[in-house]
């Protein structure tokens, strides 16, 4: 499924620099908090805060993000904007951004695409080739214990039989277990329920988010594939880009 085809590739794709992760998580928190600052009353904010915990985002960054939303600290007015485009060999791209300046972001996305053999498409030009689904990745259950007065967390190796038995009782579409990691797919509307249930069961989340999964993959090889990888890397390094999805194996 594009860049989701290999579980190992998934884990590598999520291993981004901490500064970029923290910056993007701050933006996500600000955006979600606009609806309601209390996570108990705002499922979107609750999920983002849950994701921040998965990524070990420091408490001060989380608190500053909420203060920026409330106006107690100066902050940017953020928007979630999706761009669609084409890469080498006719590959399809969906690009999610969080931006305070849509003109700047649109110009940057277009420049990167043009530089590395791609082009910007119109809204709806390629998104129809993808399904938006929940994707939850776990590598085991968390064991908490107190050692010398300090609470220590350890991730126990994934038990394939246990997770299949527990997760199959939840409203999921599919589960794939490979190399000590499980990837659970859900419908968009079921994502929050499944994510919370797995968290309550004690699973350690490598990632938990809504993703665009290609309905059909295409094969790209040689120089075209190298150019596509360079293009995706350049997009992901842009300060306003949260995620990039392709339909390439």
Secondary structure, DSSP 8 states (H G I E B T S, - for coil): -GGGS-HHHHHHHH---HHHHHHHHHHHHHHHHTT-S-TTT-HHHHHHHHHHHHTT--HHHHHHHHHHHHTSS-----EEEEEEEE-GGG-EEEEEEEES-HHHHHHHHHHHHHHTT-EE--TTSSGGGEEEEEEEEEEEEEEEEEETTEEEEEE----HHHHHHHHTTSS-SEEEEETTEEEEEEEGGGHHHHHHHHHHTTEEEEEEEEEEEESS-B---HHHHHHHHHHHHHHHTSTTEEEEEESB-
